[in-house]
Amino acid sequence: MCYARVGTYRFKNVRAAHIRNLLLCRDTPEEFERRMTEELSHKRYAGKWIRLHDSGEFFSDEYVLTWMRIMRNSPGVRFYCYTKEISRFRRLVVDDAPVNFLWCWSLGGKEDHLIDLKTERHADVFPTVEALIAADYTDQTESDLLSVLSESPLVGIPANRIPHLLKKQGQETFGSLQRARDEKLRAKNSGTDQDFALVH
């Protein structure tokens, strides 16, 4: 259900730019850090909020630590992100976060089970605004910054109006789809273990 696999993300020039940026981050992190820090020093970013990633994720410890240095070296800029990298963030960020950085856990990933859905800030994608309101989530449609600034830790995002993805999602949320998938995998692994035990 990844939105970054549809629409403008599939344009050759957009895809090429994303690949170029990924290779810069992955293969020459020092150069990425230097360029990003230099770019963020321009006065046009002073007092602004910058969202890290419109797609993609914190793919390594080194990449997370690079961003933390960039943020600390850009104190006049504020940063936020969504992430599914719960364990990595708990290990590297939560107790040592730059003061100008906020994040929101994003449901629909393999580490959803690590999130306390009652108390920890997280976002879930609902089929409609009405569905998220009915579930007592806060609608962030007015501003993406509500993902990190709203009073409620329950952040609801209405699904993008992409017909084939809406059909696939049905009345579920990204979180409920992931929970169903996790349960299916648990049942499959449990069944495999039982078969193995019976053979021996």
URLINVEN-V732162 format. One record per pair of residues at least 24 apart in sequence whose ideal C-beta (glycine too) atoms are under 7 Angstrom apart, sorted by the first residue. I is the first residue (numbers start at 1). GAP is how many residues later the second one is. D is the distance in Angstrom with one decimal. If there is no record, write none. Layout:
BEGIN
i->I gap->GAP d->D
i->I gap->GAP d->D
END
This chain:
BEGIN
i->1 gap->164 d->5.8
i->1 gap->167 d->6.4
i->1 gap->168 d->6.4
i->1 gap->173 d->6.6
i->3 gap->157 d->5.6
i->4 gap->51 d->3.4
i->6 gap->156 d->5.9
i->9 gap->46 d->6.7
i->25 gap->38 d->6.0
i->29 gap->33 d->6.0
i->29 gap->37 d->5.2
i->32 gap->34 d->6.7
i->33 gap->33 d->5.1
i->33 gap->36 d->6.3
i->33 gap->37 d->5.9
i->36 gap->34 d->5.1
i->37 gap->33 d->5.4
i->37 gap->36 d->5.1
i->37 gap->37 d->6.5
i->40 gap->30 d->7.0
i->40 gap->34 d->4.2
i->40 gap->37 d->5.4
i->45 gap->32 d->4.9
i->46 gap->30 d->4.8
i->47 gap->29 d->6.6
i->48 gap->29 d->6.0
i->49 gap->29 d->4.9
i->49 gap->31 d->6.2
i->49 gap->96 d->5.9
i->50 gap->27 d->5.9
i->50 gap->29 d->5.1
i->51 gap->29 d->5.8
i->51 gap->30 d->6.4
i->51 gap->93 d->6.6
i->52 gap->27 d->6.0
i->52 gap->29 d->4.1
i->53 gap->28 d->6.0
i->57 gap->26 d->6.6
i->57 gap->27 d->6.3
i->57 gap->28 d->6.0
i->58 gap->25 d->6.0
i->58 gap->27 d->4.8
i->58 gap->30 d->6.2
i->61 gap->27 d->6.7
i->61 gap->31 d->6.2
i->64 gap->24 d->6.3
i->64 gap->28 d->5.1
i->64 gap->29 d->6.5
i->65 gap->27 d->6.6
i->68 gap->25 d->7.0
i->68 gap->30 d->5.8
i->71 gap->27 d->4.1
i->71 gap->29 d->5.8
i->71 gap->30 d->5.1
i->72 gap->26 d->5.0
i->75 gap->25 d->6.2
i->80 gap->65 d->7.0
i->80 gap->68 d->4.5
i->82 gap->24 d->4.1
i->82 gap->41 d->6.0
i->82 gap->65 d->6.5
i->84 gap->24 d->7.0
i->84 gap->25 d->3.1
i->84 gap->27 d->6.3
i->86 gap->25 d->4.0
i->86 gap->28 d->4.4
i->86 gap->29 d->6.2
i->87 gap->24 d->5.9
i->87 gap->27 d->6.3
i->102 gap->46 d->3.9
i->103 gap->45 d->6.8
i->104 gap->43 d->4.4
i->104 gap->44 d->5.4
i->104 gap->51 d->5.9
i->107 gap->67 d->5.3
i->107 gap->68 d->3.5
i->107 gap->71 d->6.5
i->108 gap->66 d->3.3
i->108 gap->67 d->6.2
i->108 gap->69 d->6.8
i->108 gap->70 d->5.1
i->109 gap->69 d->6.6
i->112 gap->63 d->6.1
i->112 gap->66 d->5.1
i->112 gap->67 d->6.9
i->113 gap->69 d->6.9
i->119 gap->34 d->6.6
i->120 gap->33 d->6.1
i->121 gap->32 d->4.0
i->121 gap->34 d->6.8
i->122 gap->31 d->6.8
i->122 gap->33 d->6.7
i->123 gap->24 d->5.6
i->123 gap->32 d->4.0
i->123 gap->34 d->5.5
i->124 gap->32 d->6.4
i->124 gap->49 d->4.7
i->124 gap->50 d->5.9
i->124 gap->51 d->4.4
i->125 gap->32 d->4.8
i->125 gap->34 d->5.4
i->125 gap->48 d->6.0
i->125 gap->49 d->4.3
i->126 gap->30 d->5.4
i->126 gap->31 d->6.9
i->126 gap->32 d->6.0
i->126 gap->33 d->6.6
i->126 gap->47 d->5.2
i->127 gap->32 d->5.4
i->127 gap->39 d->6.7
i->127 gap->42 d->5.7
i->127 gap->44 d->5.8
i->128 gap->30 d->6.0
i->129 gap->29 d->4.9
i->132 gap->24 d->2.9
i->132 gap->26 d->6.6
END
